[in-house]
Amino acid sequence: MPPLDDATRRLLSNATGVGSRFLETLALELAEILSVRWVLLAEAQDPDLSGVATLAFVERTALRPSTSYSLGGTASAEVIRRGRPLSVPRLLDQQYVADAGLGEAKSYVGVPLRDEGGHCMGILAVLHDRPLEDPAWNEVLLTGRPLV
């Protein structure tokens, strides 16, 4: 992986556009920089945060159609419930059975997306089909903050 400063600089310079186009280029850049199979940006669909709709969903280097899904039993549900990032560097399909729906997902890093009031409004997550080499590095890039 590139040094964090280089990755951040690349992400900020290449994620361009406005609205949904910005989110799509952001997801595409993250997939490439982090060398992960899936990246998703999703917004909550209901007040209890039990379901989301993807705003941008990338598999490898391609945008996938938007979709809605229930968070029950997923790692993303844990991120939203706890309100903080979650890294599952391996065995995702054994720890979060509902994530097995992606079939080959084995690892995960997700962070909550918050509104101006600090309320969780969605999620940014990366998933991969093999264990993550350095989930802490991925989490730092996704949050823009060093781990504590």
Order of alpha helices (4+ residues) and beta strands (2+ residues): alpha-alpha-beta-beta-beta-beta-alpha-beta-alpha-beta-beta-alpha
